[in-house]
Amino acid sequence: MTRLVDATVLAEPGVVHRNAALSIDPDGHVGGLAPYDGVPRDGDLDLGGRVVIPGMTNGHTHSAMTLLRGHSDDVPLHTWLTHVRAFELRMTADDIAAGLRLALVEMLRSGTTGFVDMFQWDDALLDIVAGSGMRANVAPAVFAYDAVAFPNADDRPGRVVLDDTPRLAAAYAGHPLITVGYGLHAPYTCPPELIRDVARRTRDDGLGVHIHLSETRREVDDALAAHGVSPIRLVADLGLLDAQVHVAHAVHPVDGDIGLLARPNVTVSHNPVSNLKLGAGIAPAPHYRDAGVRLALGTDSVASNNTLDLFEELKMGAILHRGVAEDPSVLSGAEVLGWATRGGALAARAGGTGRIRVGEPADLVVLDVSGATGTPLPDVTSFVAYAATGALVTDVFVAGRRLVADRRVTVLDEDAVRADVRERVSRIRGELG
């Protein structure tokens, strides 16, 4: 049994154990959490007062798009979409695998232990995730029945990807870390008959769905013009919200939309940095919370955010809404930390719990608090929400497995991953001229 000793353990927002010993059972669960008696044992990891928090889950991203970091910054959203799509069309299967590996490294190094993702997914890519030890809920993206999403990586049209998704899900049905569901890009790319079809399929096979909804005001206006209803109401009318659905963005709900998202089978990822950077707007997260919507916290892709550091989302996710409301009580750091931990784990449905409790999986992140930003440290929850960054992460455990040790990723060769990505991005940018 491994023990983390002389630790300050933030078991969940507001619940702190100081000078604690946290033990990890051989099966990867938390075996004990008690005051440290000061007596060392063989195999102890002495943390010297460092802070241990629950692993965080990135509620919405497109991992392989790390290759597009900084590719098209400071341009209007629909110009950005055109530039991003031109890059994606040149990505090979090996390019996507390289981007995924870089994302895994970046997420692990910044304290993320699980993620919810929509992009190109197949057996080989899932094997990479499984080897990394991270938790993941993935959805192969479908744009339309006949659309080929990533032609240089996979020449299958959307209808074939859709038909293959249950097989891919079945291949990992017993996996303790990985869940597979349907990926519907958005109502502005997926026609109503496709959305209705996926709703029917979920009734038969029980798989979940990941979809972008109401990210921009233009998207909502176009849906109102074409269908007479908002994107959120449209998918509800087509039966999709009867399934286990994870919604990305939901920045611009109209009357009645918030109630539709408050169903117990629906989760919503709030992605404040991406929405701000792209000028998409500010999602009414406090109103969602008040209505009982189950919220997670996400970065979106590196192409629209530039980092996968969830600590940035934590601080921004709290203070942004205080500024809008001109009221510091509208949202607390503890609440947003709960979205990044417990809320993300519930959205991912990949075996994590987003909290530290005896008998539950040992998904743990260790933070160095010896520097200036950790001094003084009167309120650990406040420190994590407002002062911590991914650069403070020293160790990461998922299901008891140590994936980051003393700031070194143990499951991937970071130097090789970065060199590979640099070469691939150079080639693609050359092709783009």
N, C-alpha and C positions, 0 to 999 in steps of 0.2 A: 504494500500500500504506500503510495506517494503522499507526502504531506507538504503543504505550503505553510510555513510557520513565520511567526512575527509579522503577520499581515493585517492590514485594515481591509475588511471585506464588506463591500456594498452588496448585500444579498439581493436587494431590489431597491428602487428609489426610496430613500428615507430610512432604510433598515441597515444599520451599520454595526459591524462587530469589530472592535478594535483589539489589537494584540491577540489575534486569533490564530488558531491552527485549523487548516482546511485539509481534509484527507480525501484522496481519490481512490476509490476501489479499483481492483483489477478489471472490473467490467466497464469502467469508464464513468461511473456515477459518483456523486458526492457521497462519501462514506461517513463524514462527520464534520461538524463545525462547532468548535468549542474554544474557550480561552486557552491560549498557549501557556503551558506550564514551565517553559524555559528549559526543558530537558530535551536536547537534540537526539535524534535517532538516525540510524543509517538511511540514506536516501532522502532525507529532508531537503527541501529547497528553502533556504532562509531568505526571506524577502526583505528583511531589514526595514520593515514599516511600509513597504510599497502597498499600493491599493489594488485590490482585486475586484473586478466588476463582472457582471454576466456578459457573455458574448453578445455582440450586436448583430442584427440581421439587416442587410441592405434590402429594403422593401421593393425596390424597382431599379433595375439596371439592364444594360446590354453589354455584357462583360467583354466580348471580343472587340468592342469598339475602342479599346485602349489605343489601338493603332491610330485613331483619329484625334488624339489629344492635340488641341490647338490648331486643328486643320482649318477651321472656318469660324474664327471668332469675330465678334463685333459687327455682324451683318444681320439684316432682318431675318426673321424666322423662316420664311418660305424660301429665301435665298440660301439660307443655311441648309435646309432640307435638300435642296437641289445639289449642293456641293457634297453633302454627306452621301447622298444616294450614288453619285458618280464614283465616289471612293469605294463604297460597298460593292458596286458592280464589278470591281477589279480584284476583290479579295478572293483568294483561293482557299481551299480547305485547310491548307497548311498555314495560311495567313490568319485564318480565324482561330486555329489552335494556338498560334503564337500569341495572339491578342488575349485569348482566354488565360493562358499561363501568366501573362503579365498582370492581368486583373486579379488573379488568385494571389499573386505575390503582394500586390498593392493592398488588397483587402486584408490579408492576414497581417501584414506589417502595421496596419492602422486599426487593428482590433475588431475586424468584422469576421464572424465565424460562420455566417450563412448568408445566402442571397436569393432573391427572386428575380428570374431572368427570362427575357424573351429575345430570341435571336435564332440563328442557325444552330440546331442541336441534332446530334446523332450519337450512335453508340461510342464512337471513338472519342468524341468530346466529353461525353459523360464519364468515360473511363479516366480522363484527365482529372475531372473533378473528384471522382472517387479516390484516385491516388493522392490527391491533395489533402484529403481528410476533412474538407469543408462540407457543410450542409448546403443543399441547393434545391430549389423548386424551379424547374426549367420548363419552358414552353417553346416548341418549334414554331417560328413565326409564319403565319399565313396571311397574305395580302388579298388574294382572290383565288378562285378555283384554278384559273389558267396562268396565274402570275408565277414566275420563277423568281424567288426572292434573292437568291445569291447564285447566279448562273455559273460563275467560275468555281464555285465550291460544291454545288449540288444542282443538277439540272432538272430535278423533279418539280413539277408544277404544284400549286397549292393543294389541289385535290388529292394528290398522292401523298404529300406531307401529312395532310389531315388524316388520311386513311391509315398511315403508318404510325401515327402518334399513340394509339392504344397498344400497338406491339412494343414500342419503345417504353411505354409506361409499364407494361407487363414484365419486361426484361429487368426492371429495377423495382418491381413491386415489393420485394422483400428486403430492399436495401435500407439500412438504418439511417442513411444520410441524404438520400436523393428521392425526390418526387417529380413526376412528369405530368404535365397537363397540356391542354390545347392553348395555342397562342393565336388569338385574333388581333391583328394589328390595330385596327380602329374602324368605326363605322364609315369613315370617309374613304377607306380603301376596300373594306369588306362589304359587299352588297348585302341587303337584307336577307336574301335567301340563304346566303352562307352563314350568317349569324343564327338564323332560325335552325339551320341544319346542325350547327354545333350545339345549340340548346337541346335539340332532340337527342344527339349523341350522348350528351352528358346524362340525360335521364336513363339511358341504357347502360352506360359503363361507369358512371360516377366520377369521371375525371374532372378536375378543376379547370378553370379558364383564366387566362391573363389577358387583359385588354386595356388599351389607352382610351380614355373617355374625357371629352370636354376639356382638352388641354388648352385650347385657345378660343378667344371670342369668335374669331372667324369660323372655326369649326362648328361652333354652336349656331351661328347665324346661317351657315350653309345647310345645316341639318334642318333648321326651322323652315328654310325656304324650300328644301327638297321634300321633306317628310311631314312638316307641320308640327314636329316635336323635337325636343332636344336629343342629343346623342344618348344621354342616360335613359330618358323615357323610351327612346326607340328600341334599345336593346332589352329593356324591361318588357315592352309590348311584344317583342319577338321571343320572349320566354327565357332569355339568357340569365336574368337575375334570379331565376329559380335554382340555378346551379351554384356550386362553390366557385365564386367569382372574385378575382383580385383585380381591382381597378387602379390604374396609374393615373395620377394627376387630379382629375375632377376639379379643375381650377374655376370653372364657370358654370355652376349649377343654376338652373332656373327654378321657378316655383314648382314645388313638388319633388324635385330631384333628390334633395337631401333625405327625405323620408324613404325614397326608393333604395338609397345606399345604406340605410340603417337596418337592413335585414341581417339576421345573425349569420347568414351564409355568405355575406359580402364583406370584403376588407378593402381598404383604400390606402394607397401609398401617397403620402404627402412628400413632395420633392421640391422644397423651397428654393434651393440654390439654382437648380436647372431652370425652374420656372422664371426666376428673376433674370438669370443670364440671357435667356432667350426672349425676354420681354413678354412672356406668355401671361403673366399676371400673378396674383396671390390667391391661393386656395383658401376658402373660409374655414380653416381647420378648427378654430374654437366653436364654430356653429356645428360642424360635424361632430365634434366631441359632445356638445350639449345634446345633440339628437341621438347619441348612442352609436354613431358609426364607429366601427372598429378600425383604428388607424395604425399604420406602420410609417416608417420614415425611410426615404430612399434618396439616392444620389442621381438617378437616371444615368445615362452613359457618360463616359469621359468626354465624348464629343460635345456634350451640352453642359458640362460641369467642370471638366479639366482634372478633377480628382475623384477618388472613391473613398475619401476620408469622411466617415459618418459623423465624426466629431464636429465638422464644419456645419453639417445639417442640424446637429443638436442645438448649437448656439443660435444659428440663424432661425431655426424653426420656432424657438421661443421668443426671441426679441423682435422678430419681424412683426408678429401680430400685436405685440404691445405698442409698437409704433403706429400701426394702422388704427388701433382702437384708442390711442393716447391714454392707455390704462395699463400699468405694470402688473395688475392682478388678473389680466384676461387669460394668461397662460403661464404655467410655471415650468422651470427647467426639469423638475421631477416628472411632470406629465410627458414632456417630449422625450426624456430618457426612457420612459416606459414604452413609448411608441417604437423606439429604436431597439429595445430588448424584448420585452414581453409581446408587444404588438407585432413586431417583425416575425418573431417565432411562430405566433399564431397564424399569421398570413402565409408563412412558408410551408407549414405542415410537413416539416422535414425532420422531426424528431427532437428538436430543441424546445426549451421552455422559456428562455429569456430571463431566468432568475437562478439564484443559487440556493438550492434546498437539498437537504439530505434525501437521498434516494432518487434524485433527478440527474440528468446528464451533466457531466462536469464540462460545461462550455464556459471557459474562464479567460479573462483578459487581465494582464498585470500591467500597472502603470507606475512609472518612476515619478515619485513626488519629491525628489530630493532637490530639485532646482527651484528657481525663483517663482515660477508659476504655482508651485505646490507649497509655498511658504507665505503666510501661515496656512493651516488647513483646518479651519474650525467646522466646516460643513462639507462633507465628502460629496454628497449629491450635487451641491452647488458647484464644487470644483469640477466634477465630471461634465456637468452641463455647460459651464461657461468658460472654463480655463484649460481643460484638457485638449490635447490634439493627438493625432495618430503618431506623431513623433515621440510621444512619451511611452508608447507600448514597448515592453521588453519581452513579454512571453504571452503565448496564446495556446490554449488547450481546447480541443473539441472532442467530446466524448472521452475525455481523459488523456487523449493523445497530444503530446507537446509538438505543435506545428511551428511555433516560433520559440526559440530558446536564446536568451540573451541578445535579442534583436536580430537573430539570424533565422531565416526561414529554413526549416529542416527538411521540407518535402519537395522543394524545387531548387534548382540551381539559378539563383537570381541573376548572377552576372551573365550566364549563358542566355537566359530568357531576355534580358534587356538588349544584348548584342543582336540576337535574332530579330527582335522587333525593329531595331534601328535599320537593319539591312532591308527588311521587308517594306517598311514605310518609305525608304529611299527609292525603292523600285516603283512602288505605286505612285508616289508623287511625280516620278519621272514620266510614267505613263500618262498622268494627267496633264503634263506639260507645265 
